[in-house]
Amino acid sequence: MMFGYMFLGVGAMCIYYAIRGKGMAFNNHFPAQIKEESDKLLRKFFWILGPIILVQGYLDVSGISAQYGFIYGIFFGVSIAVLAVYYIIFRKKFGKILKESQPNEINKSL
């Protein structure tokens, strides 16, 4: 039940960031050449993820996900899949530019 309220807050925050297009999520140190395009991609990501998390929070607070335990797993899986797709798209679009623009210490392999 407490996670439901947290999900409602996080979902609302994602939708707020998607509408405004600025805030803490957009404060990054990306090069100027990709900043605008990466912010657009992040807004699209928030438009997709925000409603998913908001609905998940509502179902948890209303007790529906307690009755049907599989609902939580479905929403969790969809959220992780959206995160993975965002990461892959971001890396394919901007990975090379970020790698070239960052200091060498960051790019060293572990």
C-alpha positions, 0 to 999 in steps of 0.5 A: 500500500505504501508503495502505491503512494510512492508510485503515484508520486513518481508517476505524477512527477514523470508526467510533470517533467514530460509537460514542463520539459525542464527540471532536475531530470534535465540537468545533465552535462551532455555536450551542446550538440546533443542536449536538445535532442536528448531532452526531447527523447527524455520527454518522450520517455516520461510521457510513456513511463509516467502514465504506466507508473501512475496506473500502477500506483492507483491499482496498488492504492485501490487494492486491486493489485492485492487481489490480483498479484500478477498485476504488479509483476506485469507493470513492473516488467513493462516499466523495466522494458521501457527503461531498457528500450530508452537506454538502448535508444539513447546509447545508439543515438548518442553513445559515440558522441558522449564517448568522444566528449567525456574525459578519458577517466570516465571511459576506462573499462573496469 
